Amino acid sequence: MTDAEWAVVRDALPMPGWLEGRGGQSEGYCHRQMVDAVRYVVAGGITWRSMPADFPAWDRVYAFFRRWRNKGLVGEFHDRVREAAGRDGEPTAGIIDAQSVKAAASVPAASRGFDGGKKVNGRKRHIVVDTLGLLLTVMVTAASVPDRDAARTLLARIRERHWHITLVWADGGCTGRLVDPARDVLSIALTVIKRSDDTMGFTVLPTRPAPTPRRRWSAGR
């Protein structure tokens, strides 16, 4: 992390008991190193055991991460990053997408599938991020699962965990009978941004304004 990033995260970390006179042994690891190690695992998509030797021992890093997660600190880090960027802690818009990846030979046939569009035999990861690119929810399926079917579950999770979100952008994979249920049942305006027919490769798609979804929530939300 940069010094500026560490300044945002540092105050959210729990104070060790021995520093507050509550007893216990002093910790043998630097919190900044621990956070850097967790970020390395996430950025590289590696297993905990594959962590390079110049980080603290992988099992100690995982123990720290598990403790922070259970205390709700991982979610607090997310909110602090948004607030540091001048946004509210809770997002009001999101972006949904999916990516098919080839599965290793060790992946059971029961949990893999063939994505005919991408010509990939493996698994598919479906994610929803906020407009800063921060992860909100994720789901892994066989690559044969259509984006639209997985999106039904993802949107329901978003409504449950981030009820401020009222607008979600998606690509053409979510075209079909999903827009109306998202609006009528979940009060989420799902806006599908389609690629032009002559587009090749990765292209950033523009956004367009969406209608305000009809509310079906009580005043207590």
Secondary structure, DSSP 8 states (H G I E B T S, - for coil): --HHHHHHHHTTS---GGGGTS-S---SS-HHHHHHHHHHHHHHT--GGG--TTSS-HHHHHHHHHHHHHTTHHHHHHHHHHHHTT--SS-SEEEEEEEEEE--TTS-GGG-EEETTTTEEEEEEEEEEETT--EEEEEEEETTS-HHHHHHHHHHHHHHH-TT--EEEE-GGG-STTHHHHHHTT--EEEE----TT--S-----------------TT-
